[in-house]
Structure formats: structure tokens, C-alpha cells
Amino acid sequence: MDDEKKPEAFRPLGDRVLVRVQSRPERSAGGLYLPSDARGRENIGEVLACGPGRYSEHGVLVPCGVSPGQVVRFDPYRVLLVLDEDGSRECTASVHAKAGQLAVVRDVDILYVVEP
């Protein structure tokens, strides 16, 4: 049996969203180099998979507001789980997600969709 987990094998439940974290730009819009401490935490990524949504107080299913393939910005302090690119080494949110890692966030913790 193969113990290797693949990102495609993960199916989020409820209002959880699986995001591949992207690196932040090293330069500003004006072309200036930004030091790593000025760039802040990685909080932008591509949505890989979404759960079906959450149920409201009245029992109505409210679907996730994002879909796979969209690029989103999320709250870096509200990440539920961080996984390596291959899906191994699960760790809690006390370890902040880095570029290339997979992050599980709730739909309500996604701030906005980045339009191309």
C-alpha cells in the first residue's frame, strides 16, 4: 500500500478550502526590492478544492464562495492546517504556511478573490 498522499486525494469537508500557497512578490509595484520582513506572511494562493459548504441556522446549505482555480487572499492567522506539497507532514496552524505548501482555511476566512 502506498503511504504517499497527493493533494488531489484531499477532499475538504464543510466550508473548508484547500489552497496552494504562493510566494509574495520580492519587488513593489514601483520596482523597489522588499525585505522579507516587510513582505509579511504568505497569504495568497490558488484554490485546489472546496467543501460543499456550511448549513445555515435554518438548515439551508450555503455553498462556498470560491471555486477551484481561483486565486484568493486569506487571513494568515486563521489557517487550520498546513501540509507539505506532497500532502505529508501535517502540522497545526501555529506553523505559518510558506510558498508551495498547502493550507486548509475556512470559507469565511478568505478575504477576497484576486482577479487576473
Beta strands, then each sheet from edge to edge (+ up, - down):
strand 1: 16-22
strand 2: 44-50
strand 3: 54-55
strand 4: 61-62
strand 5: 71-74
strand 6: 81-83
strand 7: 91-92
strand 8: 102-106
strand 9: 110-114
sheet 1: 7+ 6- 8+ 1- 2+ 5- 9+
sheet 2: 3+ 4-
end
